[in-house]
Amino acid sequence: MSQFSRKELCAIALLLDEEEEEQKSMKRFGVHPIFKKRKIEGEFWTLYKELVDDDAKYHGYFRMNRSQFEYILNKISTLIRKKNTTFKEAVSPKEKLAVCLRFLATGDSFKTISYSYRLGHSTVQSIVKDVSNAIITTMKSEHLPLPTVERWNEIAQDFWEIWNFPNCIGAIDGKHVQIIAPANSGSLYFNYKKTFSVNLMALVDAKYQFIAVDIGSYGKNSDGGIFHNSNLKKFLENKALPNIEDKPLPGMTEKMPHVIVGDEAFPLKPYLLRPYPGAQCNEIEKQQFNYRLSRARRVVENAFGLLSQRFRLYNRRIQLQPDFVDKIIMTTCILHNFIGPHSGLPSEDKNEIKLTSISRQGGNNSLQAFNVRNTFKEFFQSGPGRLEWQ
C-alpha cells in the first residue's frame, strides 16, 4: 500500500513539475539566483573597497601592492574587456584580474572562487585563462626577456660580487608541479614521488629572478633528461653562450668560458658545473669547490621557494589539464619577476615549500668539462678567489 493518498500524490507531482520548470528557467536564462547577488554579496564588490584602505591586507590578498595591480590592469585591460549584451553585463577587467590573482595566490578550486565571487564555474575558468594569456602576451617580453650580451655580463658580475662565483651566468634546477592525473596519459606524468606532475626547469640570476624557464616536460623525466631535450639547452648552446666572450677569472690571464651551476642531477659540461661526487670529496679543495658552487646554486632554490610562498597554488595539486597548467606556471614566473624578490610575503607562508626536486641523472662528461671544473677549483684556492672565512 502507498504511504500517500491520491490527493497527496497529486500535490507532490505538482511540486516536482514546478521544480522542473524552475530548473529549465534557470538553464534558459543562464544565471543561478546566487549569482544574481554578485554586486551585493560577491567578494570583489564587498571586500575590495576595504582592502584598498589597508596596504598590508591588500598585499596579503593579491600578493602585490595596489600600484602593481593597477600597472597590470592597465597592460591587459584591452585584451580582456568584453562588451555588455542585452541579457548580460560583462565582468569588468578589474574584477577579472582580481579573480585570477586570487586563484594564483590561494590555489582554491574554480568552484570555491565561483561561490565567493558569485560567478559561474565556467566563467571563473574562462577568466583565469584569458587573464593568464593576456599577462603572458603583454608582460613576458619585458619581465622575462631573452637576455642580451650586456645582461649576461651584468648577471656574471652579480654572481661574483654577491656569491663570490666568477663567470657564472645562472643557476639551474627543476621542480615538479603536482597536477591531477590527465586522462589517458598512462605513466607519462607519474614521477618518482608517486604523484602526477609537470616539470618546471628554470635558470635564475644572482638576485632570484628567472632568466629563462622550460615548462611542461613529463613528470617521469629526470633533470638531466629534461635538460638534454629542452629548449633551454638549445638556447644556451646555440644563442646565448656563443655570443658571450670568454673572460679570465679575476687575477688570472687564461680566458675561461662562462658557466651555469647545477646540482648532481645535471651532466657536467664545459658550460655547466656540478659538484664533485661524494666519493671524490676526500680533498679539502674539492670540498671547498662544492661549498662555493652550492652557495651560488642556492639562488635557484630560493627563487622556487619565493614562488611557492607567493603563489599558494603550488602547495596544492592543480586540478587542470597540462596545457592549462603550463600557462599558469608561465604567468606566475612572469609575475614573480615583476613583483620582485624583496616584496613582502605573508608570515604564515614562510618555510612552506611544496615544489619537489626532480630525480637525478648523470651524463657523459668530456675532458674539457673536467678541466674547466678543476680550473675553478684551483681558482678558489688562489688569492683573488679565496675567502678568508671559508
C-alpha positions in Angstrom: 0.0 0.0 0.0 1.2 3.5 -0.8 2.1 5.8 2.2 0.4 8.7 0.4 -3.2 9.4 -0.6 -4.2 10.2 -4.1 -4.5 13.8 -3.2 -1.1 13.9 -1.6 0.5 12.2 -4.7 -1.1 14.8 -6.9 0.4 17.6 -4.8 3.8 16.0 -4.9 3.6 15.7 -8.7 2.7 19.4 -9.0 5.6 20.4 -6.8 8.0 18.3 -8.9 6.7 19.9 -12.1 7.2 23.3 -10.6 10.8 22.5 -9.6 11.5 21.1 -13.1 10.1 24.3 -14.7 12.3 26.4 -12.3 15.4 24.5 -13.3 14.5 24.8 -17.0 14.0 28.5 -16.5 17.4 28.9 -14.8 19.1 27.0 -17.7 17.2 29.1 -20.2 18.4 32.4 -18.7 21.8 31.1 -17.6 22.0 32.8 -14.2 21.5 31.0 -10.9 19.9 33.1 -8.2 23.0 33.2 -6.0 25.0 34.7 -8.9 22.4 37.5 -9.3 23.6 38.9 -6.0 27.2 39.3 -7.3 27.2 43.1 -6.8 25.7 42.8 -3.3 27.4 39.8 -1.8 30.3 38.9 -4.2 33.8 39.1 -2.7 35.1 41.7 -5.2 32.2 44.0 -4.5 32.2 43.7 -0.7 35.9 43.2 0.1 38.0 45.0 -2.5 36.9 48.5 -1.3 38.0 47.7 2.2 41.4 46.2 1.1 42.2 49.4 -0.8 42.5 51.3 2.5 44.9 48.7 4.1 48.2 48.2 2.2 49.2 45.1 4.2 45.9 43.4 3.8 45.8 44.3 0.1 49.3 42.8 -0.4 48.3 39.7 1.6 45.2 39.2 -0.6 46.7 39.8 -4.0 50.4 39.1 -3.3 51.3 42.6 -4.7 50.7 46.2 -3.9 48.0 48.4 -5.4 50.3 50.2 -7.8 51.5 46.9 -9.2 47.8 45.7 -9.5 47.0 48.9 -11.4 50.0 48.5 -13.7 49.0 45.0 -14.7 45.4 46.1 -15.2 46.5 48.9 -17.5 48.6 46.5 -19.5 45.9 43.8 -20.1 42.5 45.7 -20.0 42.0 46.0 -23.7 42.7 42.2 -24.2 40.2 41.0 -21.5 37.5 43.6 -21.8 34.2 42.4 -23.3 31.1 44.3 -24.3 27.8 44.1 -22.4 24.9 42.4 -24.1 21.2 42.8 -23.8 20.9 39.9 -21.4 24.2 40.1 -19.5 26.6 42.7 -18.1 30.2 41.8 -18.8 32.6 41.3 -15.9 35.0 44.3 -15.6 38.7 43.9 -16.3 39.5 44.8 -12.7 37.3 42.1 -11.3 38.7 39.6 -13.8 42.3 40.4 -12.7 41.2 40.1 -9.0 39.7 36.6 -9.7 42.9 35.4 -11.5 45.3 36.8 -8.9 43.2 35.3 -6.1 43.3 31.9 -7.8 47.1 32.1 -8.1 47.5 33.3 -4.5 45.4 30.6 -3.0 45.1 27.6 -5.4 41.4 27.4 -4.5 39.3 25.4 -6.9 37.3 27.3 -9.5 34.1 26.1 -7.7 35.3 27.8 -4.5 36.1 31.0 -6.2 32.9 30.8 -8.1 30.9 30.8 -4.9 32.9 33.6 -3.2 32.9 35.9 -6.2 29.3 34.9 -7.2 30.4 34.0 -10.7 29.7 30.8 -12.7 32.2 28.0 -12.6 32.9 28.1 -16.3 33.1 31.9 -16.1 35.9 31.7 -13.5 37.8 29.2 -15.6 37.5 31.4 -18.7 38.6 34.4 -16.7 41.7 32.7 -15.3 42.7 31.5 -18.8 42.1 34.9 -20.5 43.9 36.9 -17.9 46.9 34.5 -17.9 47.1 34.7 -21.7 46.9 38.5 -21.5 49.7 38.7 -18.9 52.0 36.4 -21.0 51.2 38.4 -24.2 51.8 41.9 -22.7 54.4 41.3 -20.0 56.7 38.4 -20.9 58.9 40.4 -23.3 59.5 43.0 -20.6 59.8 40.8 -17.4 61.1 37.5 -18.8 63.0 38.7 -21.9 65.8 36.9 -23.8 69.0 38.3 -22.2 71.3 40.5 -24.2 75.1 40.2 -24.1 75.1 43.2 -21.7 72.6 41.5 -19.5 74.6 38.3 -19.3 77.7 40.3 -18.3 75.7 42.0 -15.6 74.5 38.7 -14.3 78.0 37.4 -14.2 79.2 40.4 -12.3 76.4 40.0 -9.7 77.3 36.4 -9.1 80.9 37.4 -8.4 80.1 40.3 -6.2 77.2 38.7 -4.3 78.1 35.0 -4.2 81.8 35.0 -5.0 81.5 32.9 -8.1 83.1 34.4 -11.2 82.0 33.9 -14.8 78.6 32.5 -13.7 75.6 33.4 -15.7 72.9 31.5 -13.8 71.9 28.7 -11.5 69.7 25.9 -12.9 67.3 23.5 -11.3 64.0 21.7 -11.9 60.9 21.1 -9.8 57.8 19.0 -10.0 54.4 20.9 -10.1 51.7 18.5 -9.0 48.6 18.1 -11.1 45.7 15.7 -11.3 46.2 12.6 -13.5 45.5 13.6 -17.1 43.1 11.4 -18.9 44.6 8.6 -21.0 48.2 9.7 -20.1 49.3 6.4 -18.6 52.5 6.9 -16.7 53.9 9.9 -18.6 53.2 12.4 -15.8 53.8 9.9 -13.0 57.0 10.8 -11.1 59.3 9.1 -8.7 57.4 10.7 -5.7 54.4 8.7 -6.9 52.4 11.7 -7.9 51.5 13.2 -11.2 53.3 16.3 -12.3 54.7 18.6 -15.0 58.2 19.9 -14.7 59.4 23.5 -14.3 63.0 24.0 -15.1 64.5 27.4 -14.5 67.7 29.4 -14.9 67.9 32.0 -12.2 70.2 35.1 -11.7 72.1 36.2 -8.6 69.1 38.2 -7.4 66.5 35.4 -7.5 65.0 36.5 -10.9 64.1 34.0 -13.6 66.3 34.4 -16.6 64.6 31.6 -18.6 62.1 28.8 -17.9 61.3 25.5 -19.6 57.8 24.3 -18.7 55.7 21.2 -19.4 58.0 18.2 -19.6 56.5 14.9 -18.4 56.8 14.3 -14.6 58.5 10.9 -15.2 61.6 12.6 -16.6 64.8 13.4 -14.7 66.5 16.8 -14.5 69.3 15.5 -16.8 66.8 14.1 -19.3 64.7 17.2 -19.3 67.7 19.5 -19.8 69.1 17.4 -22.6 65.9 17.7 -24.6 64.9 21.2 -23.5 64.6 24.4 -25.5 66.7 26.0 -22.6 69.7 23.8 -23.5 69.3 24.7 -27.2 69.1 28.4 -26.3 72.2 28.2 -24.2 74.3 26.3 -26.7 73.1 27.9 -29.9 72.3 31.5 -29.0 73.5 32.6 -25.5 76.9 31.1 -24.9 78.3 31.6 -28.4 77.7 35.4 -28.0 79.3 35.7 -24.6 83.0 36.3 -24.9 85.3 34.1 -22.7 86.8 36.0 -19.9 89.8 35.4 -17.4 88.8 34.7 -13.9 89.7 37.6 -11.5 93.5 37.9 -11.2 94.2 35.3 -13.9 95.3 35.6 -17.5 93.8 32.4 -19.1 90.4 33.0 -20.6 87.6 30.8 -19.3 84.1 30.1 -20.5 81.1 31.5 -18.7 79.2 28.8 -16.9 75.9 27.9 -15.2 75.8 25.9 -11.9 73.6 23.0 -11.1 73.4 20.0 -8.7 74.2 16.4 -9.1 71.2 15.8 -11.3 72.8 17.6 -14.2 75.6 16.4 -16.5 79.0 18.0 -16.2 79.7 20.2 -19.3 82.2 22.9 -20.1 79.5 25.4 -19.5 77.6 23.5 -16.8 79.3 22.9 -13.5 78.1 20.3 -10.9 79.7 19.3 -7.6 82.4 16.7 -7.3 80.7 13.4 -6.3 80.8 12.5 -2.7 83.2 9.6 -3.3 85.8 12.1 -4.7 85.5 14.6 -1.9 88.3 13.4 0.3 90.3 16.6 -0.7 89.7 19.9 1.1 90.0 21.7 -2.3 87.1 19.7 -3.7 85.0 20.3 -0.6 85.6 24.0 -0.8 84.7 24.0 -4.5 81.5 22.2 -3.7 80.7 24.7 -1.0 81.2 27.6 -3.3 79.1 26.0 -6.1 76.4 25.2 -3.6 76.4 28.7 -2.3 75.9 30.1 -5.8 73.4 27.5 -6.8 71.2 28.2 -3.8 69.7 31.2 -5.6 67.6 28.9 -7.8 66.3 27.0 -4.7 65.4 30.3 -3.1 63.6 31.5 -6.2 61.4 28.4 -6.2 60.8 28.9 -2.5 59.7 32.5 -3.1 57.5 31.4 -6.0 55.8 28.8 -3.8 55.3 31.1 -0.9 53.9 33.9 -3.0 51.5 31.7 -5.1 49.9 29.1 -2.9 48.6 27.1 -5.8 52.0 25.4 -5.9 51.1 24.0 -2.4 48.2 22.0 -3.9 47.6 19.6 -6.7 46.5 21.7 -9.6 43.2 20.4 -11.0 43.7 21.5 -14.6 44.9 19.8 -17.8 48.6 20.1 -18.6 48.3 22.7 -21.3 46.4 25.0 -19.0 48.9 24.3 -16.2 51.8 25.4 -18.4 50.1 28.7 -19.0 49.5 29.2 -15.2 53.2 28.4 -14.4 54.5 30.8 -17.0 52.1 33.5 -15.6 53.5 33.1 -12.1 57.1 33.2 -13.3 56.4 36.5 -15.1 54.6 37.9 -12.1 57.4 36.7 -9.8 59.9 38.8 -11.8 57.6 41.7 -12.0 56.8 41.9 -8.3 60.4 41.3 -7.3 62.1 39.0 -4.8 62.1 41.6 -1.9 58.4 42.3 -1.9 56.9 41.3 1.5 55.4 37.8 1.9 52.7 36.9 4.4 54.2 35.5 7.6 52.1 32.3 7.5 53.6 31.4 4.2 57.2 31.2 5.3 59.1 27.9 5.0 56.1 26.1 3.4 57.6 25.0 0.1 55.8 22.2 -1.7 57.7 22.1 -5.0 59.7 18.8 -5.1 63.0 18.2 -6.7 63.3 16.2 -9.9 65.2 12.9 -9.9 68.9 12.7 -10.6 70.5 11.5 -13.7 74.2 11.8 -14.8 75.6 12.2 -18.2 78.7 11.7 -20.4 81.4 14.2 -19.2 84.1 15.4 -21.5 87.7 16.0 -20.7 87.2 19.7 -21.3 84.4 19.8 -18.7 86.6 18.2 -16.1 89.4 20.7 -16.9 87.0 23.7 -16.5 85.8 22.4 -13.2 89.4 21.8 -12.0 90.4 25.3 -13.0 87.6 26.8 -10.9 88.6 24.6 -8.0 92.2 25.9 -8.2 90.9 29.5 -8.5 89.1 29.2 -5.2 92.5 28.3 -3.6 94.2 31.4 -5.1 94.5 34.9 -3.7 91.7 36.6 -5.7 89.4 33.6 -5.4 90.0 32.5 -1.8 87.6 33.6 1.0 89.2 34.3 4.4 86.2 33.0 6.3 86.0 29.7 4.3 
